[in-house]
Every structure is written in structure tokens, then in C-alpha cells.
Amino acid sequence: SAVISQKPSRDICQRGTSLTIQCQVDSQVTMMFWYRQQPGQSLTLIATANQGSEATYESGFVIDKFPISRPNLTFSTLTVSNMSPEDSSIYLCSVEPGANSYEQYFGPGTRLTVT
Amino acid sequence: GQNIDQPTEMTATEGAIVQINCTYQTSGFNGLFWYQQHAGEAPTFLSYNVLDGLEEKGRFSSFLSRSKGYSYLLLKELQMKDSASYLCAVRGAGGYQKVTFGTGTKLQVIP
């Protein structure tokens, strides 16, 4: 398995501002992903964070709103830009540790409230 | 695309056995996950089935039938701490094999 940390764990932000969430893994991993979990809902994949290239976004999510960086195999950031109350959610980083393992592990999440 | 169905809520008694079902219709399939998620916490990995059959891991077992698009998670000797949401998720085919999550089954264990 992999140990994943996220910062911040929670934040309350004003409408129109941006927040960058950091995800750090204790080992090099092949794949990193960002998910959103809105209150009472299941997980929705936002994008796959690709090391050294642009992230791959799912339908309904765009780079201008959710820019992602992945400078190396242990770290990624997700920015939630120009926030509105609809962006209030838990944002989760997840990883697949290696090429021979399809298990996916999740970070503790960042609880975001936009007022 | 992927369509995943599981019951919204279930209630079971401490010490009993409960089976949580998941059915899926997918354009491609490479495996099925079960995750446990306690309220306010991140999901934790329980199992990953690729081949048909039953896989047992302690008190938890997971079954898969690819021909029927069906899986279940079996929890034995239920404990109060098993009260949580259980998420079924399917890994698709092709490309980077995206994982799609069902809406989850909220299990309440009662004394």
C-alpha cells in the first residue's frame, strides 16, 4: 500500500477565490487521480494527474476550473479556481502504487466549504 | 459508459451476516472493487475481483460473476464498527482503465 497525505485537511473559502490542494505520497506511484465527493454522493473522477504532461480530464471538468500539476512521481496539486458554493465538496487524491497492482488507495481528503 | 447499481441502505444485526449486492452494465470491464467508507473519512480498499468466483479475506468475502454483471460483498460476524458505506466500483477497459464508483450502500449495524 501507499501512505498518502493531503493539505489542507479542510478549508472555508470565499466565493471567487481559489484553493490549491496538495497530495503527497510516501513512494513513487504510477498513477495519481483526483476525485470529488459531494455531500451524500459517491466519488466522481475529476482527472488523472500525469507526470510531466497535462492532466486528463473527465467529462464535465476542465483545466481552467481545476488546474492540476504533477511535477514528479510522489506529488500532485489540484486547484479549485474561481470558487462558488457548488464547489463545496470533499476532494480526494488517490494512487495506484505500481504497474503490477491495480489497487487504488485514497488520501484522507480535503473538505472544502465555499461561502 | 458504466452503470452501477447497489442498494441505498441496509440494516443488519450485530453478529449476523449481510450480503451487499452490486450489478453493473459496462462497455468494458477489467475488474471490480469494493471499498468501505466511514462517515467523514476516505474510502479504504477491501477487495478487487478480476476473475469469477469468491475471494475470502477474513470476515469479508467478495464474489464476482462477469457473465451476469454481478458482484456481492459478504460481511460475516458483523460488528458495530462495520457500520459504514460500502462502495462498488468498476474498472473499465481500454486506455487508462478508468474506475467508476457506484453510489454506495449505507450499512447500519444494530445491537
Chai-1 contact restraints between the chains, C-beta under 6 A:
chainA,res_idxA,chainB,res_idxB,connection_type,confidence,min_distance_angstrom,max_distance_angstrom,comment,restraint_id
A,S42,B,F101,contact,1.0,0.0,6.0,A-B,restraint_1
A,S42,B,T103,contact,1.0,0.0,6.0,A-B,restraint_2
A,S42,B,G104,contact,1.0,0.0,6.0,A-B,restraint_3
A,L43,B,F101,contact,1.0,0.0,6.0,A-B,restraint_4
A,T48,B,Y96,contact,1.0,0.0,6.0,A-B,restraint_5
A,L92,B,A42,contact,1.0,0.0,6.0,A-B,restraint_6
A,E103,B,F45,contact,1.0,0.0,6.0,A-B,restraint_7
A,E103,B,Y48,contact,1.0,0.0,6.0,A-B,restraint_8
A,F106,B,A42,contact,1.0,0.0,6.0,A-B,restraint_9
A,F106,B,P43,contact,1.0,0.0,6.0,A-B,restraint_10
A,P108,B,A42,contact,1.0,0.0,6.0,A-B,restraint_11
A,G109,B,A42,contact,1.0,0.0,6.0,A-B,restraint_12
